[in-house]
Amino acid sequence: MSSALASSATVLAATASAAGPTGDFKATPLQPSGTWSAGGSTGAFSWTYPINVPTVPSELEPSIALQYSSQSVDGRTAASNNQPRPTPPTPPAATR
């Protein structure tokens, strides 16, 4: 008995979308919120985030920002390496 076997393939595909029935997850346009810089050969890193203040009737408008520097000292961290120096080895006593 000879029967012809029919070959049937099913292809499934899934696609991603930024929006769906539960919400919109598209990327929003980002604006730089702060500035940062890296210190080349020093290895320093600094970051500044300006804070807007309301206008005041005089010319004395404050400038407020959050700032971070990887090389600043705040009184809570050591500013130097205060590990004790190793004691040099004692030379052997001279023989007579």
C-alpha positions as CSV (number, residue, x, y, z in Angstrom):
1,M,0.0,0.0,0.0
2,S,1.4,3.2,-1.0
3,S,0.2,6.4,0.7
4,A,1.3,9.8,-0.1
5,L,2.6,11.6,3.0
6,A,1.7,15.2,2.9
7,S,4.3,17.4,4.4
8,S,2.9,20.3,6.4
9,A,4.9,22.9,8.1
10,T,3.7,25.5,10.5
11,V,5.5,28.8,10.9
12,L,4.9,30.9,13.9
13,A,6.3,34.4,14.4
14,A,6.2,36.8,17.3
15,T,6.7,40.5,16.9
16,A,7.3,43.2,19.5
17,S,5.4,46.4,19.7
18,A,6.0,49.5,21.8
19,A,2.3,49.7,22.6
20,G,-0.3,47.1,23.6
21,P,-3.5,46.7,25.4
22,T,-1.8,47.4,28.8
23,G,-0.2,50.6,27.8
24,D,2.4,52.5,25.8
25,F,6.0,51.7,26.5
26,K,7.6,53.7,23.8
27,A,10.9,55.5,24.6
28,T,10.5,59.1,25.6
29,P,12.8,61.8,24.4
30,L,15.4,62.3,27.0
31,Q,17.1,65.7,27.7
32,P,20.4,65.9,29.5
33,S,19.6,66.5,33.2
34,G,23.1,67.3,34.3
35,T,26.7,67.5,33.3
36,W,29.5,65.1,33.9
37,S,33.2,64.9,33.1
38,A,36.0,62.3,33.6
39,G,39.4,63.4,34.5
40,G,41.6,61.7,31.9
41,S,44.8,60.5,33.5
42,T,43.8,61.5,37.1
43,G,40.8,59.1,37.1
44,A,38.6,61.8,38.6
45,F,34.8,61.8,37.9
46,S,32.6,64.7,38.6
47,W,28.8,65.2,38.1
48,T,26.6,68.3,38.5
49,Y,22.8,68.5,38.5
50,P,21.5,72.1,38.5
51,I,18.4,72.9,40.5
52,N,16.0,75.5,39.1
53,V,14.9,78.2,41.6
54,P,12.0,80.6,41.3
55,T,12.7,84.0,40.2
56,V,13.2,86.7,42.8
57,P,12.6,90.4,42.6
58,S,16.2,91.3,43.2
59,E,19.4,90.5,41.4
60,L,20.5,88.1,44.2
61,E,19.3,84.9,42.5
62,P,21.0,81.8,44.1
63,S,22.7,79.2,42.0
64,I,21.9,75.8,43.5
65,A,23.2,72.4,42.2
66,L,23.9,68.9,43.4
67,Q,27.6,68.1,42.8
68,Y,29.7,65.0,43.1
69,S,33.4,64.6,42.7
70,S,35.2,61.3,43.2
71,Q,38.3,63.2,44.4
72,S,36.7,65.5,47.0
73,V,37.2,65.0,50.7
74,D,34.2,65.4,53.0
75,G,35.8,65.0,56.4
76,R,34.5,61.4,56.6
77,T,36.9,59.8,54.3
78,A,40.7,59.7,54.5
79,A,42.6,62.3,52.4
80,S,45.8,60.3,52.6
81,N,47.1,56.8,52.8
82,N,47.9,56.5,56.5
83,Q,48.9,52.9,56.5
84,P,52.1,52.3,58.6
85,R,55.3,52.0,56.6
86,P,56.8,48.5,56.7
87,T,59.8,48.1,59.0
88,P,62.9,47.3,57.0
89,P,64.4,43.9,57.7
90,T,67.2,43.8,60.3
91,P,70.5,42.8,58.8
92,P,72.1,39.6,60.2
93,A,74.6,40.2,63.0
94,A,78.2,40.3,61.9
95,T,80.2,37.1,62.8
96,R,83.6,37.4,64.6
